[in-house]
């Protein structure tokens, strides 16, 4: 597994597609409207959106992420870094933000490589 993270609109997906020679059809696009586990594609894009759907449904995000890791060992996972900025006053949004942090940490721990993309420039963290 490889984790690619960074701020919104920083070029994470473009970097992954180019680096691995993939196309849009190789990408599972997560949605904040669907708690269905993304699988079956080489790239999973929007881990933070999937977490939002899980939190809204009241699902156990830790269990879901552990299952995701087991079933997607060779995936490239892309996640927006939402850890900067003001902590939301809304309890559900706070829970979502915390779930994203925990999920990204678990995916990073399971990944052989972790890359941060900032202004389109990749920096290998691990």
N, C-alpha and C positions, 0 to 999 in steps of 0.2 A: 504494500500500500504506500502511496505517496500523498502527502498533504501539501496543498498549495493554498496559502492564505494571504490576505492583504486587504486593504480598504476597498470600498466599492469603486467600480469603474477604473481599476488600476491596471487592467490587462491580464488578469489571471487566466481566464479562459483562452484568450489568444495565445498566451505563452504555452499553455498545455497542448493546445491543438498543434501548434508549430513544432514544439519539442518532440512530441510523440508521433507526428505525422498522421494525425487523426482529422476527422471531419465532424460536422454538426450532428450527423447521424450516430456518432459514437458517444453522445452526451445524454445522460439522464438529467433532465432539468427538474429540480425539486421545486415544490410550490408550497406556500404557506397555507394553501387550501386543501392539501392532501397529506394525510399522515401515512400513506402507503410507503413502505420502505423502497427507496430507489435501488434498483439492481439490474443486472443484465447488460450494462453498458461499461465501456472502459473508463469514462469520466463521469463522476457524480458531481454536479454543479449546484451549489446553493445549500450546503449543509445547514446554514443558519435558517433558511426558509423551512426546511423539513422540521427543525426543532420547534419553530413557531407553530406549525400544524400540530405537532405532538403535544405541546404545552396547552394549546387551545382545547384539545380533546381530553386533557387530563391524563395522558398516557405516562407511563414510567419511562422517562427519557434515557435514564442510565441503562435500563434493560434493552431498550430499542437500539441504542448505540452499540452495545456489546454484541447484539445479534447482527447488526449491520456489519461490524468489523469482521465477524466470523464468516459472513456470507459474501464479502467483497474484498477478499485478501489482496487481490491484484489491482484494485481500482485506484484511479487518481481522484482524490477528493478535493474539491475546491470550496473554500469557505470565506465569506466576508468577515473581516475582523471588526466586531461590533463592540469591542471592549473599551474603546476610547470615548470620551465625551461625558455628558451628564448622565448619571444613573436615573432611569425613569422613575417617576413618582408612582405610576400605575403598577400595582402588585403583579399583574399578569405579565407585563412587559419586563419587569425586574426578574421574574422567574424565567422568562424566555432568555434574557441576557445571560443569566447564570447557567442555564442549560446549554447554551451555545459554548460558553467557556469550558464547561466540563466535557462536552462532546468533542470539541476541538482538541482538548488535552488528551483524551482517550485515543482519538484517531492519531494524533502526533506520536503518542507512545507506541502505537502499533505500526507506525510507518517506518520504513527503512530510510526514507528521505523526507525532509520537511523544507519547503521553499517559501520564502516571503517575496511577494511581488509588490514593488513600490514604484509608482510612476512608470510601469512597464519594465522595470529592471529587476530580474530575479536575483535573490540572494539565498544561497543554500545555508540553512541553519543546521541541518543534520543530513 
